[in-house]
Amino acid sequence: MRLMPMVPSPPHHATRFTPEPEPELAIDPLLAAPLHPSNPPPLRWDVAEHPDAIKLGSVSAPGARQLSHDDLASSAARAKGSPLRLRHMTLVFPGLPLTVEIEPDERPVWTMRPLPYLTVGDVLYGLYRSLRLSVEPREFDKLSRELRDSMSRAFDKRLMRDRASSRESVDRNLHHGVRRVDYLGERRQLVGLRPAVGAEVPPGRRKGEVFVVKLAPAQ
């Protein structure tokens, strides 16, 4: 039997797939957190107050106007260089067990009909409505004692502020008890949004749809 010489096979090179980079997100200027801490936020808003109270400009700016319907109807965020706009957004608050899901409003007050994408108004009104929800006793009991004490103090201070307005407001808040806004304590002044990165993105959420809510102590 004649043996044939062994012919070495060509080296095997594993095919490497380079994942496409995440698209850079463009947040509407009314919602975007300033890049530098020294810059004032674009909106003047204590998130415990109704969005109708929002004004443009820094706290020190005189004569700041209220938001117009055109402001509220602007696209909240989209991928840079792409016409595609977000239809869903998850808002997170680092250090707190709190997330807010934002969807297009079915009955917006800033347009004649619902829009097929998230608007500035969807984010502002959606955030306000979510923070107004009561914290269920089961949820509250699972929190750390430190956080429960902090939320209870925030609730008491909120009642004190309500006493300056009306008895009806006090009664209403006593009925609802601790609300989600009480997670925030005194840090209720909206600074703006920025895209979430790394561990800030909750499991099961898409990176490009999660945004960090930056807050400062209320004025």
C-alpha positions as CSV (number, residue, x, y, z in Angstrom):
1,M,0.0,0.0,0.0
2,R,1.3,3.4,-1.0
3,L,1.1,6.2,1.6
4,M,0.2,9.6,0.4
5,P,2.0,12.5,2.0
6,M,0.0,14.5,4.5
7,V,-1.1,17.9,3.2
8,P,-1.5,20.4,5.9
9,S,-4.9,22.0,6.0
10,P,-5.1,25.8,5.9
11,P,-5.4,27.4,9.3
12,H,-8.9,28.0,10.5
13,H,-9.7,31.6,11.3
14,A,-12.9,32.2,13.3
15,T,-15.1,34.8,11.8
16,R,-15.3,37.8,14.1
17,F,-18.4,39.9,14.0
18,T,-18.0,43.4,15.2
19,P,-21.2,44.7,16.8
20,E,-22.5,47.9,15.5
21,P,-22.0,50.8,17.9
22,E,-25.0,52.0,19.8
23,P,-26.5,55.0,18.0
24,E,-25.8,58.4,19.7
25,L,-29.0,59.8,21.0
26,A,-30.2,63.4,20.5
27,I,-32.4,64.6,23.4
28,D,-34.6,67.6,22.8
29,P,-32.8,70.7,24.3
30,L,-35.7,71.3,26.7
31,L,-35.1,67.9,28.3
32,A,-31.3,67.4,28.0
33,A,-29.3,67.8,31.1
34,P,-26.6,70.5,30.8
35,L,-23.1,69.1,29.9
36,H,-21.5,71.3,32.6
37,P,-22.8,71.6,36.1
38,S,-22.3,75.4,36.0
39,N,-24.8,75.7,33.2
40,P,-28.5,76.2,34.3
41,P,-31.1,73.6,33.5
42,P,-33.3,74.4,30.5
43,L,-36.5,74.2,32.6
44,R,-37.6,75.6,35.9
45,W,-39.6,72.7,37.4
46,D,-40.1,71.1,40.8
47,V,-41.4,67.7,39.7
48,A,-43.9,67.7,42.6
49,E,-45.8,70.5,40.9
50,H,-48.1,70.1,37.9
51,P,-46.3,70.6,34.5
52,D,-48.5,73.6,33.9
53,A,-46.1,75.4,36.3
54,I,-43.0,74.7,34.2
55,K,-41.2,77.8,32.9
56,L,-38.3,78.1,30.5
57,G,-34.9,79.4,31.8
58,S,-32.9,79.4,34.9
59,V,-34.3,80.3,38.3
60,S,-32.6,83.7,38.2
61,A,-33.9,84.5,34.7
62,P,-36.6,87.2,34.8
63,G,-39.7,86.9,32.8
64,A,-39.3,83.3,31.8
65,R,-42.2,82.1,29.6
66,Q,-44.3,79.0,30.0
67,L,-44.0,76.1,27.6
68,S,-46.0,76.4,24.4
69,H,-47.9,73.6,22.6
70,D,-45.1,73.6,20.0
71,D,-42.5,73.0,22.8
72,L,-44.5,70.1,24.2
73,A,-45.1,68.5,20.7
74,S,-41.4,68.4,19.9
75,S,-39.8,64.9,19.6
76,A,-38.3,63.9,23.0
77,A,-35.4,61.9,21.6
78,R,-34.1,60.2,18.5
79,A,-30.9,58.6,17.1
80,K,-28.6,61.2,15.6
81,G,-28.6,61.1,11.9
82,S,-31.7,59.1,11.8
83,P,-35.4,60.1,11.2
84,L,-36.5,57.4,13.6
85,R,-37.9,58.6,16.9
86,L,-38.4,56.8,20.2
87,R,-41.8,55.4,21.0
88,H,-40.9,54.2,24.5
89,M,-38.7,55.5,27.2
90,T,-37.6,54.2,30.7
91,L,-36.6,56.8,33.2
92,V,-34.3,55.7,36.1
93,F,-33.1,57.4,39.3
94,P,-29.7,56.1,40.3
95,G,-29.6,54.9,43.9
96,L,-33.4,54.6,44.1
97,P,-35.7,51.6,43.4
98,L,-37.7,53.7,41.1
99,T,-38.4,53.6,37.3
100,V,-40.9,55.4,35.2
101,E,-42.2,54.0,31.9
102,I,-43.1,56.7,29.3
103,E,-45.4,56.0,26.3
104,P,-47.1,58.4,23.8
105,D,-50.1,60.0,25.4
106,E,-53.4,58.8,23.9
107,R,-55.1,62.2,24.6
108,P,-52.4,64.8,24.5
109,V,-53.4,68.4,25.3
110,W,-50.6,69.8,23.1
111,T,-51.8,68.4,19.7
112,M,-55.1,67.7,18.0
113,R,-54.3,63.9,17.8
114,P,-51.8,61.4,19.3
115,L,-48.4,61.4,17.7
116,P,-46.6,58.2,16.7
117,Y,-43.5,59.0,18.8
118,L,-42.6,60.4,22.2
119,T,-42.9,64.1,22.7
120,V,-41.5,66.5,25.3
121,G,-45.0,66.7,26.7
122,D,-45.3,62.9,27.0
123,V,-42.1,62.9,29.1
124,L,-43.0,65.8,31.4
125,Y,-46.7,64.9,32.0
126,G,-45.9,61.1,32.1
127,L,-43.2,61.7,34.8
128,Y,-45.5,63.9,36.8
129,R,-48.4,61.3,36.7
130,S,-46.1,58.5,37.6
131,L,-44.6,60.3,40.6
132,R,-48.2,61.1,41.9
133,L,-48.9,57.4,42.3
134,S,-49.2,56.0,45.8
135,V,-46.6,53.7,47.1
136,E,-48.3,50.4,48.0
137,P,-47.8,49.2,51.6
138,R,-46.1,46.0,50.4
139,E,-43.6,48.0,48.3
140,F,-42.9,50.4,51.2
141,D,-42.3,47.6,53.7
142,K,-39.6,46.0,51.5
143,L,-37.5,49.2,51.5
144,S,-34.6,49.8,53.9
145,R,-35.4,51.5,57.1
146,E,-33.3,54.5,56.1
147,L,-35.3,55.0,52.9
148,R,-38.6,54.5,54.7
149,D,-37.6,57.2,57.2
150,S,-36.5,59.5,54.4
151,M,-39.8,59.0,52.5
152,S,-41.9,59.6,55.6
153,R,-40.1,62.9,56.3
154,A,-40.7,63.9,52.6
155,F,-44.4,63.0,53.1
156,D,-44.7,65.1,56.2
157,K,-43.0,68.1,54.5
158,R,-45.3,67.8,51.6
159,L,-48.3,67.9,53.9
160,M,-46.9,71.1,55.5
161,R,-46.6,72.7,52.1
162,D,-50.2,71.7,51.3
163,R,-51.5,73.3,54.5
164,A,-50.5,76.6,53.0
165,S,-52.8,76.0,50.0
166,S,-56.0,74.4,51.0
167,R,-57.6,71.9,53.4
168,E,-58.8,69.9,50.4
169,S,-55.3,69.3,49.2
170,V,-54.2,68.1,52.7
171,D,-57.1,65.7,52.9
172,R,-56.4,64.4,49.4
173,N,-52.8,63.7,50.2
174,L,-53.6,62.1,53.5
175,H,-55.9,59.8,51.6
176,H,-53.2,58.8,49.1
177,G,-50.5,58.5,51.7
178,V,-46.8,58.2,50.6
179,R,-46.4,58.8,46.9
180,R,-43.6,57.9,44.5
181,V,-42.4,61.5,44.5
182,D,-41.5,61.0,48.2
183,Y,-38.6,58.8,47.0
184,L,-36.9,61.9,45.8
185,G,-36.9,63.8,49.2
186,E,-35.8,67.3,48.6
187,R,-34.1,66.6,45.3
188,R,-37.1,67.5,43.1
189,Q,-35.8,70.2,40.8
190,L,-35.4,68.8,37.3
191,V,-32.0,69.3,35.8
192,G,-32.6,67.2,32.8
193,L,-32.1,63.8,31.2
194,R,-29.1,61.9,29.9
195,P,-28.7,58.5,28.3
196,A,-28.1,55.7,30.9
197,V,-24.9,53.7,30.6
198,G,-23.6,50.4,32.0
199,A,-25.3,49.2,35.1
200,E,-27.7,52.1,35.0
201,V,-29.7,50.2,32.4
202,P,-32.1,47.8,34.2
203,P,-32.1,44.2,33.1
204,G,-34.4,43.5,30.2
205,R,-34.4,47.2,29.0
206,R,-32.8,48.4,25.8
207,K,-29.8,50.8,26.3
208,G,-31.0,53.4,23.8
209,E,-34.4,53.7,25.5
210,V,-33.2,54.3,29.1
211,F,-32.5,57.7,30.5
212,V,-31.2,59.0,33.8
213,V,-33.3,61.7,35.5
214,K,-30.9,64.3,37.0
215,L,-32.3,66.2,39.9
216,A,-31.2,69.0,42.3
217,P,-32.5,70.3,45.6
218,A,-35.8,72.1,45.1
219,Q,-35.6,75.9,45.2
